[in-house]
Amino acid sequence: LLELNLVPIHDNGEFGGVLLVLQDVSAIRRLERMRSEFVANVSHELKTPIAAVKGFAETLLGGAVKDEETARSFLQIIYDESDRLNRLIGDILELSKIESRRAPLMFSPVELEGFIAKTVTLMEAEAARKRILLKVDVEGGLYVEADEDRLRQIMMNLLSNGINYTPEGGLVSVSVKSRDEDHIVVTITDTGIGIPKKDLPRIFERFYRVDKARSRSSGGTGLGLSIVKHLVELHKGSISVDSTLGAGSTFTIELPVLQ
Ligand code: ADP
């Protein structure tokens, strides 16, 4: 897309001619479109829980408050939806901080065996609630240069998805191995519902979900994977996914090794 601009030239206050400026604005327009799509998506995502909170509060005020059982279940919905709003706003702020580079990463050497053990412990309660087994297999003595809090966020988002999208009694495993002299490969594998092949290329997009209802009912915001991808890239790494519908998914992160 080309844009043509005419710029008058003045020489000592006198009109000296016209400069023709031809500019390729495709990239600028694309960015503008992405930004306005994002704002539209955010508004839509915020409206849904707000409408629920408002609707149930209205019904309570209209008289439902007198029936204790109904009141209790409506209040629970109001509470859950407020919780979702909170998480949504937290994720949106996080994403915008990462994208605008306002949150510089604090890099230091991280030893992966200890780090993964600690992180997996944080997820054990969530896994136990669904009787999901968390398995860890980490090669010793491997270091990466990382912002430890952000690396934890990457792992927790992927583990939490693994647990969320795996039925009761399943398995989520983490493995860390050195691939060659310069690269470490981290994989998070689950025995869950899997992702249809056609959706695979899009799941790192903001707000993209395979099944909106399922993501909502498990408390998802649809932003987790886009945050993960950004953070992995800020660590000079890459992330990919492979999945078989009904059998499970594997997320693979490749990171540069710290020599
Ligand atoms: P959400 O908050 O909805 O989980 P994410 O950005 O974390 O958002 O993931 C985007 C979508 O990718 C999810 O809604 C889900 O459809 C799919 N997904 C992510 N992780 C998995 C997984 N381990 N197994 C199956 N589907 C997954």
Residues whose N, C-alpha, C, O or C-beta is under 5 A from the ligand:
A	BS01	ADP	N161 G162 Y165 G192 G194 I195 I203 Y208 R209 V210 D211 S215 G220 T221 G222 L223 G224 L225 S226 S249
